[in-house]
Amino acid sequence: MSVIKCMIVEDEPFARKVLQNYIHQFEHLEIVMEAESSEQARDYLNLHSVDLIFLDINLPGTDGVAFYRSLKNPPKVILTTAYPEFAVDGFDIHAVDFLLKPFSYDRFASAVNKLFREIKQSETFKAEDVIFFKSSKRIYRVKYESIYYIEGLGDYVSVQTMDNKIIVHETMKDLEFQLRGYGFERIHKSFIVNSKHIEYIEGNQVSVNGRLVPVGKAYRHNILSSDNML
């Protein structure tokens, strides 16, 4: 495993010191930036990339979750806070873990090991270039490149591939997160498309494997700025 570049965003000096001490005990973690506010963190991220943020929720003038949501390409995040009621925010932004202050080294290590497992799983998926979908009693192994588009159907989604259509009990938001970095773009509240299969854009529609898919006004910038369309 390569070195994971970490940022600490924490306004309390003692809390930063605790994180420093804990992080230094993991050879695969490296602190590249410590910020006392979201403004300092944003200034750094505008010029540099990090792999992980240890993010305090209660920051001067804002809250950490709102800051994280505002990032265009957010890295992985482990939330820290003294208030357990904010745990639900961690699930909402797919945080690796939620550390309730004051947390022990063992609890911190548990969060980091969870991160390592996620990275290892992600690297395995990337190496195989596949994703797994559970539909009814079956689990389908699907290559990313074989997916044309995904259509939202209320509490379900329809995954249209080169071979078949798979109905999955999943949300568009969760799938958008899972497919991030694999060439997929959310272009409508009900559609995620594989940019590699877009044939052309015409007005407020794109053609994907012969089907015209609508482009929502709020998502138009996604398709126009996609690296796969340049």
C-alpha positions in Angstrom: 0.0 0.0 0.0 1.3 3.4 -0.9 1.6 6.3 1.5 -1.8 8.0 2.3 -1.5 11.8 2.3 -3.6 13.1 5.3 -5.0 16.5 6.2 -6.1 17.4 9.7 -8.8 20.1 9.9 -9.2 20.9 13.5 -9.4 24.2 15.4 -8.5 22.8 18.9 -4.7 22.5 19.5 -5.0 19.6 21.9 -7.2 17.6 19.5 -4.7 18.2 16.7 -1.9 17.0 18.9 -3.8 13.8 19.7 -4.3 13.2 16.0 -0.7 13.9 15.2 0.5 11.3 17.8 -1.9 8.7 16.6 -1.2 9.2 12.9 2.5 9.0 13.4 2.1 5.5 14.6 1.0 4.3 11.2 3.8 4.0 8.6 1.3 4.3 5.7 -0.1 7.7 6.9 1.6 11.0 6.3 0.4 14.4 7.5 0.8 16.9 4.7 -1.3 19.7 6.0 -2.9 20.9 9.3 -5.7 23.5 9.1 -7.5 25.3 11.8 -10.4 26.4 9.6 -12.2 25.3 6.5 -10.8 28.4 4.7 -7.2 27.2 5.3 -8.1 23.7 4.2 -9.8 24.9 1.0 -6.8 27.1 0.1 -4.6 24.1 0.4 -6.9 21.8 -1.6 -7.2 24.3 -4.4 -3.5 23.6 -5.1 -2.8 20.2 -3.7 -4.5 16.8 -3.4 -4.9 14.7 -0.3 -6.1 11.1 0.2 -7.8 11.5 3.5 -9.1 14.3 5.8 -9.5 14.0 9.5 -12.3 16.5 9.8 -13.8 18.2 12.9 -17.5 18.9 12.4 -17.5 22.0 14.6 -15.3 24.6 12.9 -15.1 28.4 13.3 -17.8 30.0 11.1 -19.0 26.8 9.5 -19.5 23.1 10.0 -17.2 20.4 8.6 -19.9 18.5 6.8 -21.0 21.6 4.8 -17.4 22.2 3.9 -16.9 18.6 2.8 -20.0 18.6 0.7 -18.8 21.8 -1.1 -15.6 20.1 -2.3 -15.7 19.2 -6.0 -13.6 16.0 -5.7 -13.7 15.2 -2.0 -11.1 12.7 -0.7 -12.0 10.1 1.9 -12.9 11.5 5.3 -13.0 10.4 8.9 -15.1 12.7 11.0 -14.3 13.8 14.5 -16.6 15.6 17.0 -17.7 15.7 20.6 -21.4 15.5 19.6 -22.8 12.1 18.9 -26.0 13.5 17.3 -23.9 14.4 14.2 -23.2 10.7 13.5 -26.0 10.6 10.9 -24.0 13.2 8.9 -21.2 10.8 8.6 -23.4 8.2 6.9 -24.8 10.9 4.6 -21.4 11.8 3.2 -20.1 8.2 3.2 -17.5 8.9 5.8 -15.0 6.1 6.5 -15.8 6.4 10.2 -17.0 8.7 12.9 -14.8 9.3 15.9 -16.5 10.6 19.0 -14.2 12.8 21.2 -12.4 11.9 23.3 -11.4 8.8 21.4 -8.7 6.3 22.3 -5.9 5.1 20.2 -7.6 1.7 19.8 -10.7 3.4 18.5 -8.6 5.5 16.1 -6.8 2.4 14.9 -10.1 0.7 14.2 -11.1 3.7 12.0 -7.7 3.6 10.1 -7.9 -0.2 9.6 -11.4 0.3 8.1 -9.9 2.8 5.7 -7.2 0.3 4.8 -9.8 -2.3 4.1 -11.8 0.1 1.8 -8.6 1.0 -0.1 -7.7 -2.6 -0.6 -11.2 -3.5 -1.8 -11.2 -0.5 -4.1 -7.8 -1.5 -5.6 -9.1 -5.0 -6.1 -12.2 -3.7 -8.0 -10.0 -1.4 -10.1 -7.6 -4.2 -10.9 -10.5 -6.4 -12.0 -12.5 -3.4 -13.5 -15.8 -4.8 -12.2 -18.6 -3.9 -9.9 -21.1 -6.2 -8.2 -24.9 -5.7 -8.2 -27.3 -7.7 -6.1 -30.7 -8.3 -7.8 -33.2 -10.5 -6.1 -31.2 -13.6 -5.0 -28.5 -13.2 -7.6 -25.2 -11.2 -7.5 -24.1 -10.0 -10.9 -20.4 -9.3 -11.7 -20.4 -6.5 -14.2 -17.5 -4.8 -16.0 -17.7 -1.0 -15.8 -17.1 -0.7 -19.5 -20.2 -2.8 -20.3 -22.6 -0.4 -18.5 -24.4 2.0 -20.8 -26.4 3.9 -18.2 -28.3 3.7 -15.0 -31.9 4.8 -14.6 -33.6 5.7 -11.3 -36.9 3.9 -10.6 -38.0 5.2 -7.3 -36.5 2.9 -4.6 -34.8 0.9 -7.3 -32.4 1.5 -10.3 -32.2 -0.1 -13.7 -28.6 -0.9 -14.8 -28.5 -1.2 -18.6 -25.5 -3.2 -19.8 -24.4 -4.5 -23.1 -25.9 -7.9 -22.2 -29.0 -7.3 -20.1 -30.9 -5.0 -17.7 -30.4 -5.5 -14.0 -32.9 -4.1 -11.4 -31.2 -3.3 -8.2 -32.5 -2.0 -4.8 -30.2 0.9 -4.6 -30.3 4.7 -4.6 -29.0 7.0 -7.3 -26.9 8.9 -4.8 -25.2 5.8 -3.5 -24.4 4.5 -7.0 -23.1 7.9 -8.1 -20.7 7.7 -5.2 -19.6 4.1 -5.9 -19.0 4.9 -9.6 -17.0 8.0 -9.0 -13.7 7.9 -10.8 -14.8 5.3 -13.4 -16.0 7.6 -16.1 -19.6 7.9 -15.1 -21.5 11.2 -14.9 -24.8 12.1 -13.2 -26.6 14.0 -15.9 -30.2 14.0 -14.6 -31.9 13.2 -11.3 -32.9 9.9 -12.8 -29.9 9.1 -15.0 -26.2 8.2 -14.6 -24.4 7.6 -17.9 -21.1 6.0 -18.9 -19.3 8.9 -20.7 -17.4 6.4 -22.9 -20.7 5.3 -24.5 -22.1 8.8 -25.3 -22.5 9.1 -29.1 -23.5 12.8 -29.2 -25.1 15.6 -27.3 -28.0 17.5 -28.9 -29.8 20.2 -26.9 -30.8 18.8 -23.6 -30.3 15.2 -24.5 -27.4 12.7 -25.1 -27.5 9.6 -27.2 -26.2 6.5 -25.4 -26.3 3.3 -27.4 -29.1 4.6 -29.5 -31.3 5.9 -26.6 -31.8 9.6 -26.0 -31.3 10.4 -22.4 -32.4 13.7 -20.9 -29.8 16.1 -19.4 -31.1 18.0 -16.4 -30.3 21.7 -16.1 -28.7 21.3 -12.7 -26.4 18.5 -14.1 -25.5 20.0 -17.5 -22.1 21.1 -16.3 -21.2 17.5 -15.4 -21.4 16.3 -18.9 -19.8 19.3 -20.5 -16.8 19.2 -18.1 -16.3 15.4 -18.2 -12.7 14.5 -19.1 -14.1 11.6 -21.2 -15.9 14.1 -23.5 -12.8 16.3 -24.2 
